[in-house]
Structure formats: C-alpha cells, structure tokens
Amino acid sequence: MADTDRLTEDIIDQIRYFNQAIPHFTKYDLSLEGVTDIFTAKLRLRQFVQQADGTESSIRDATALMLKLKEEHDKCTEQLQGLFQSTTLLLPDVDDGISGQLGNGQLTAEFSQRLKQSVPKLISPKCPILVAGETSSGKSSLLNLILGEEMLPTSTLSTTSIICELRHGEQRKAKVFTWDDQEIDVPLEDSSSDKKSLEKISAYIHQKENRDQEIFPYKRVEIYLPLEFLKGGITIVDSPGVGESEKMDEVVFDYMQEAFAFIYVINSANAGGIQKDRLGRLINAVSTKGREQLEDGQLKSNSRKDATTATFSSRSAIFVCNKWDQVPVHEAQIVQDEQLRVLRRYWPGCTEDQVFQLCTSDATKALQHGVVMKDYRHLLDGIERLIPISLRNKLKVYHSLLEQVLCRIKFMLNATMANADTETKERQERLHKAQNDLDILKRNSFKRIKEMKDTLNGHMKHCVDRLSNLLETDSRVQQLVTPSSNFIEESDVHIAEKEFKSMVCFRLQNFIMDWEEQEGHFKKVKTNTEEMFRKELSKIEREMSAMEQNLTGQTGTDDTEQVNLTEIEGISSGTSRYEESVIDLKILDKLQIGVPSPLSIPLDIIESLLSSPAMFSFSPKGIFKMLFEIKSKQEFNENKLEYMRKQGLRVLEKFKERETLRVFVENQLRPSYIFLDRCEESIGEAIESNEKLIEHLKGEGRPIEKVKQGVGRLQEEVENIQDKLTIFGIQHVKAFDFEKEQVTVEETIASGTFANIARGKLQEKKKATSCEVLVKVFKERSDATILRIVSEEKCLRTLWNLNDGSAKPLHIILLLGASRGPIGIPMLILEPARRSLRSFLGRGEITSTSQNKKVAMSCVGKGLEYLHNKGMVHIELSMDTVLVKTDGTPKLTSPCEPQRIELPETADALASPYVYLAPEVLRGGVYKKSADMYSVGLMMWEMWSLKKISEVDKKGGLSLQQLLTKNKPAEDPPTIHWQSMMSKNLSVDPFCRWSCSEWLAELKDDKSLRKQTNC
C-alpha cells in the first residue's frame, strides 16, 4: 500500500462524524467492540496508527522525562560546584603570589566571600514545579494527567489560599506551616480514601472568610504521596491567587526564582478568553518583587557579595490552554491568536512555542487505553524543550560569577608578572601613570553616571507629563469607573469595594497599555536609555581597560581603516536580513559569551534591564494605600452601582495626581535606575580593587625569579580552571542563536586542518524561507576543539560589535551566529562567500595574474593587521582558510586569541596537517602574531608556484619531526623582491620575522601594486 494511502493522525483529526470513521474500520479490519461514539472511534483508530508506527509512549512518559531532566541538572551543578571549590582553594595562593604575604587575603577576600555564599544555592536540592491557573481551568486534572494517576480530586486544589506542595513520601501525610513556623501534622487515609484524606486539610488551605484581610494564619502545606513522579526531589507547588496578599506574593516569587518549571493553566471554555486580571496580577507580583529584591540588594551592606540572584526566565514558562475541545473548530485559530496576543501583553517575551492547546479529559481517557493524544505529546515535547531553558538560566548566573572572578584573578596575576619583569624606574613610571589614570577615571565615571541619572529623571518627568495629559483630555477615561451589573449580587461591601477598585485599576492599566501600543512612548524611552547606557558605559570600560592593559604591559595599537558597511553586499547594511543575528557585544552584553570586562555587573542586573518590558503591569495596592477608608454599608445597599462608581472615581482621581503618576512612571523605569546604581557600585569596586593592587605592586621587593616561578604556576592553574569552565559553558549553559534543525550543510568549499567550511542554508523560524550561508564545521570533538571554537566565536562577535570608534573589519568574515553541530559541538554560521582564495586564483589566467596575487596578499595583510592591532591572531592561515566573496573581497575566517595548539603525541605523524604552523608552535609554543607571519611566507610561495606546500611535503613523506627543522620551501619564488620578504618571514627565529605592518609597508613598495589596490 502506498504511503499516501496510509492512515495518519492528521487524517483522523479531520474526522468529524461517526460515519466518516467507519470506512477506516472496514479498510483495516478493525473491531468495533467498545466503540460507542465519535471519540471512542477516533481513539481506536489512533491506537491502531500508534501501534503500527511503533510509537513508544506510555503513562510514564512525563515521569521519566522529569526525572531525566532533574538527573542531568544535578550532574551539572555537581560539576560546577567542583570548579567553585577549585577556585576557592586557589585564592590564598593568589594573595601570596601577588603580595608575598601568605594568607593576607586583602586582594581576594571579596572573591572568596562571593563564591562561598553562592555554593549553597547552587547545590540546593529544591526542584519545584510551580503551577498556577485560572478559576475552573482544570489545573488538578492536568496535574493528574502529568502524575499519571488519579491522585488529586479536581476540587481539592481549586482557589487555594496558601502554597500547596506535593512531595514524595512512602507514608501519606500532610504538614501545615503557619507564618510563625509552627508545624501541624495532618494524618491522611490510605489510597482508597484519597478524596476523604485531602478534604481533611481543606480548612487549612481555603480562606473562606475575610478574604479581603491578610489574617489567614497558614503559609503553606506539604502533602506527601507515594508517587514515582515526585522522586528525586521534584515537588509540585500549587500557587494561590496572587495580588491579594503581599505576604503570599513574596512566597510565590521565592518559589518562582527556584522553579524547575512554571505552568500556567488557562480555561479555554470561557470563550477562549484569558482571565487578564489574574495573569496581570501574577506577572505584576513577579516583576514587582523581582525589582524590589534587586533594589534591596543595593541597600544591604553585604549585597555585592551575593551576585547569584537568578532571574526567572519568562521564556521557560509553559501556558496550557485547557478544555480546548470546547472551542468551536471554526473559531480555533481566532481564539488561538487572541490568546497569544493577550499573553504577550501580560507576559513579556512569550512566544508561540510556549502555548499549548489541550483537552485533559480526552488525554486522560486516551492514556487509559494506551494512546497518547497528539496535543498531549506536543505538551510533553514542549516541557522537554522549555524546562532546560529555566535550568540553563540558573546555571548561567553561577557560571557568569565564576567567570568574572577568574578573569579578575588572571588580570591581577598578569599585572604582577609584568611588574616583576620591568626595571625599577619604568615600573615606578607605569604605576604612577596607572594611579593618575584611576584618579581621572574616578572623576569622569561618576560625572557620567550623574549625567545619565539626570537624563533618566528627565525621561521620567516627560512620561509623567504625557500620561497626565492623556488622563485629563481623553473622554474614554470616565468609562473606566462604570461598574458592571454583577456587583448587584454582592452583599459584602468590603469584598465588593475591593474587587471593583481592583477592576478600575485593571481597566486603567489596559487603557494605558492600549495607548502605549499605539504611541510606543515608553518603548522609545527604554530604547534611548539602553543606547545611552551602551555608549557611556563603553567609554568608562575602555578607559578602565586601557589603564589595566598598562598594568599588564599590553601596548596594542588600534586600527583606523575606514569601511563603508553598505558596500559589503548588503550583509551588514541597515536592511540586512542577518543584522539581528549578530549579538551586541557592548558592555551590557559581554557577559553573555564570556568576553571579560573590568566592570563586574551581576548577570541578573543586566538581564533585568535587557529583558524588562517597555511597560509593566501595576499593582492596585499602591493606590489603595493612598486612599482613606470610606465604607458605608447603608449607602452601598441603597444604590450599589452608584456607590461603586463613586469609589471608582476616587481611585481614578488618586491615580491622576502627579505624585501617583510619578511613582507609576518611576516603577516603569526602575530596572534602569537599579542598573545605574549597580554600575556606580561596580565602578567603585573596580577602582578600589585596582588601587589596592597598585599599592601591592609598588611595594614589590621579592626576587624576580621567585615572583615569576610562583605567579607562573598560578597562571597555569587559573587558565586550567578557565578552560574547564569554558567547556562546561558550551556543553550546559550556552544558548545557541539557531536550532540545529534550521541549518543545512551542503558541499565543502574550503578545508583546513581543524575545520571545513561548507555552503549551507539557514531556515527562518516558523517560515518556509531560507537564506544562503556558510557553515564552519569542526572535524574533531575534543576539549581543545571546543576552546578553539569559543575563542573564534568570541573574537568574531567582538570584532563586528566594537564600540570604540574603530572601523569595521572589511577583511574579516561576518559571524551570523552559532548552532549546535551534529557531534555536539558548535557550528559557526557565517556570511556567504564564493570560494577559497586558492580556488579563486587557480581558476585560470584571468584571476591568477600577478597583480591579483599581489592585491590578494595586500588584502590578507590588511585583515591580519586589523587582527593584530586588536590582540588577535589567525590560526592556520592559508589560501584554503581565506575566502573570496562575490565582489572579490578576501575574508579571513579564523580569528582567535593567542593559544597553544594540540599536537599529536608522537613526532612521526605526517607533516601535512600542520604544515602552515610555525616551528615554535610545533614545538609547543603559543601561537602568536609572528606565527601568522610565517604562514604569510608560505602563502606567498604557494601563490607563485600554484602548489600546496602540504602536497610537496606529502610527496617527500616528511614527518612532523622533520618539519621542525624545515626553514623555507624547497623551491625559490620567481621574484627577488618576494624572495627576501618570504625568507625573513620563514625565519626559524620568530623575533627575526616582519611584523604585519612592516611587511605591508614592504609589500607596498612594489610599484606594480600601487596602481591597483581596491581592498
């Protein structure tokens, strides 16, 4: 039978009536026993399809999935904990190496305290799955479905007033905790009386009276059940209604910060609508408590020691639109679009792949027959995809902290080594200049911070003016205080007034949000503010980096080559389809991929700023506190709607007051204020730390050899930990720009020793369109390969996002992003190019002219000079690793940091894979700028001979050991001028080679080259 005739689940989905299913039963000779309606008919057909396809699904799917994710996360935290401990144990030796005073602790005490405070939170076994939902959304039914057993009566967890934790326990029991930490034991019945048992604790979890007052004495309840799902520390946490109790809001926020996953259940039966007030209160509680926590951290004396506050990632939330079967088929897409629109408004950052349509009753029935419904399978796939985002976000915070600490330690060790290696007079001059630079930096930095705060205050005043004008002039505002008729049914004035005031605040919120969607005023303020931060903080960072480079003896110069980006085939123009793929590496984003910065701003502060929406939901409680209590039961009973309208007007008038609007706008801009405060603190910390270091360096009196020996050992140990942390980050922390499924690798156009570069296609997400790209695929999966990939990616991102006024790198390939490769290591996605330089020059007389070769070498030299001026090198430089674009522009493809190359264990390996590496690199030395110049010499020889040096060596059967003694190619180049240039570059002594700038100047002396250099 042809595949096109096969019965599939998509075909079954199209069956609407019972008689449409019968032909399939006949065709496949299926029994109708037990089939009574359209649902059971489709269920039997699904069972047949899944059995035929060999679909391995069971009731245990969710359980196995959760336990697997938890186990993997535990292994990651254990590994990261080991790196924390290694660093902590190294700190006393670092102090000794820098100051010569064992156990002094003055320079590393700050690092030690940060690391020690972070470890308990890192290894915490808590693993809560936080569940919240709308009224009658079927939250308990969904939990039963995930648990795989009918353990929770559907009414038990509805409208709970306290936190309910479901934990694993062989003995069924419950523990109730009060706000003052008293514990109440509640025995439960056996499994046959679960409903009766759970009803016992109803008095503890439902606040039936005085719900408008925060007097409920119970905080949370722990329910222990013998469920396989709850093994391994997984806890299901049912959240009560948020926004009603400030104390409970804090508890919910704390759980969300630790959440393994967050699931929000929506009742689609209510015309597909979302209870916006409840979701709005939830996100308001999360965002408000998050901002308060970050702000409180700036006020506490020991706040800066704890830099591991994990911000909850909105991208990891899971929204389940339950009861989807009650949405008419012809309205499904409209309802789905509206749900996504509302979610995006109240849950910033929400995407379509976080929202799942489900009918838990159908899914439960199907599981009882061994069938997994497609919508439930889709939810499980989503859980498997989204939960790791939350876990990765937690690891990233600790990874970032340790990375910052190691970078600062490495800087101090490098400064100590450079100080010891300098003559006394030069040392004194260098340290004196560094201190003067610090003094100037301190004055300028805090002046810039003050100017930014003044600008931010100006933005706030302007926003207040705009909002005040809106609320005073728009006639629609009065409609916000009109009460609905359902308040006539309410007899309690306290409850009615509280609910209506909340409704008015909610209407105000939506009114302002509608205005913001049209005008985008707060969005413009957010964009302008972030751009101001990027510009001003980058200046401070550059000045700090320059001072620190002086301390470490680095004296690189900057490239000033000017490039018109709009000429680069549209790739980097303002209309480029690739532009959004390139990550901004200014100060706000450097920590995302490990580019070191002297300003140690905690990752949670940066993410709070970058991920915050242009406008937050706001809590009505702030307005309620400003209102005097005026309740009249008699007036309420005489005319409830009029009474409600008057109360609504009081709320509206209070909100329109300038002070209330100021508080509202200030809350919208709070992440920016917090960020600036933390920057100010970070700058102060960096200056203070450098002042201490300079004082230690001034007092250095130890013998040079002793300093070098001790500090050199520490440098190696720190680099070893850094390498392990980098590898850990790639494997468990890094968020890739593109999914593996988006990238198609086609034919190879260039092949080097370590990687192939192939043509490819990049599929746009959720679209059928794709674009041409290049894909750099590394050949081996090893730690050394991962470190090289990280270095290349970091350098490429940095070069294309410099904010120091230098030109963009015309002759460096543009990185579009990274994707996980087929062997588990990253693939780099690059801008498209035509062919390798070898292929371009070897095509025939037209392209292989002497002039083209000279121009090509000049362009390669300019690209190399750009890299060298930025402190970078180009490992494995050859005619195969230089690509040529359609317009003939050569592009270097492998910029990275100076490093050692992993060599074979024996010296008998064939030389060809390593032929482009300089002799000192083959002997185990660091690949430095001079090694690039050796490769330039080989390229010049290959251009003239049109032969590959590796092929020549292979014919001679040269070994790696023989290559070590090789000085220059066997054949002489055809021109005297190039011969002398090549001979110098191919010198065994790296100090005898040209620098790139010297070589370029020598190359330009060729008169024939002066006539035509268009690169």
Order of alpha helices (4+ residues) and beta strands (2+ residues): alpha-alpha-alpha-alpha-alpha-beta-alpha-beta-beta-beta-alpha-alpha-beta-beta-alpha-beta-alpha-beta-alpha-beta-alpha-alpha-alpha-alpha-alpha-alpha-alpha-alpha-alpha-alpha-alpha-alpha-beta-beta-beta-alpha-beta-beta-beta-alpha-alpha-beta-beta-beta-beta-beta-alpha-beta-alpha-alpha-alpha-alpha-alpha-alpha
